[in-house]
Amino acid sequence: MNTNPILFAVETPLDFVVSLSENRWQLIVTQKHPVLAGQEELIKLTLEDPDEIRRSKSDERVYLFYRTTGTKRWTCVVVKHQDSEESFLITAYPTDAIKEGDILWTR
């Protein structure tokens, strides 16, 4: 029995799949960013159809997916990309600033 079921797995514009486990999502919405509770579809959409994807300046395997949610407001979904396995969602949060980093993809 899987004690950490996958909430969803989606393909990104960079042609890799990102998965989100139920346990990770619960950590995000209960301890890190409760404002995202009930926003699973927004997180999926940000991964599937972002406005922009950047590579983290501090870790070349970390990608930042941004999607506009209002005037000068974005949802940021942070993903660890692993070539040999399915990539996974580290965290997600609302933001009013896009971090620096190489732009990998833009709409």
LINTABEL-V553460 format. One record per residue. N is the residue number from 1. RES is the residue in one letter. PHI is phi in whole degrees, 0 to 359 (999 if undefined). OMEGA is omega as a letter, one per 30 degrees, with the letter a starting at -180 (999 if undefined). Layout:
n = {N:N}
res = {RES:RES}
phi = {PHI:PHI}
omega = {OMEGA:OMEGA}
//
This chain:
n = {1:2:3:4:5:6:7:8:9:10:11:12:13:14:15:16:17:18:19:20:21:22:23:24:25:26:27:28:29:30:31:32:33:34:35:36:37:38:39:40:41:42:43:44:45:46:47:48:49:50:51:52:53:54:55:56:57:58:59:60:61:62:63:64:65:66:67:68:69:70:71:72:73:74:75:76:77:78:79:80:81:82:83:84:85:86:87:88:89:90:91:92:93:94:95:96:97:98:99:100:101:102:103:104:105:106:107}
res = {M:N:T:N:P:I:L:F:A:V:E:T:P:L:D:F:V:V:S:L:S:E:N:R:W:Q:L:I:V:T:Q:K:H:P:V:L:A:G:Q:E:E:L:I:K:L:T:L:E:D:P:D:E:I:R:R:S:K:S:D:E:R:V:Y:L:F:Y:R:T:T:G:T:K:R:W:T:C:V:V:V:K:H:Q:D:S:E:E:S:F:L:I:T:A:Y:P:T:D:A:I:K:E:G:D:I:L:W:T:R}
phi = {999:281:273:226:295:279:286:198:220:227:270:262:297:270:64:225:264:244:247:230:276:301:297:297:298:297:298:297:276:257:244:265:220:304:299:272:305:81:256:303:294:296:294:300:297:297:284:283:218:284:279:201:233:237:267:298:286:264:209:295:266:254:242:247:260:242:220:294:236:169:295:55:225:223:260:246:243:258:233:262:266:237:303:273:224:293:285:225:280:275:200:211:197:280:211:248:213:268:289:292:151:295:282:261:202:215:284}
omega = {l:a:l:a:l:l:l:l:a:l:a:l:l:l:l:a:l:l:l:l:l:a:l:l:l:l:a:a:l:a:a:a:a:l:l:l:a:a:a:a:l:l:l:a:l:l:a:a:a:l:a:l:l:l:l:l:a:a:a:l:a:a:l:l:a:l:a:l:l:l:a:l:l:l:l:l:a:a:l:a:l:a:a:a:l:l:a:a:l:l:l:a:l:a:l:l:l:a:l:l:a:l:a:a:l:a:999}
//
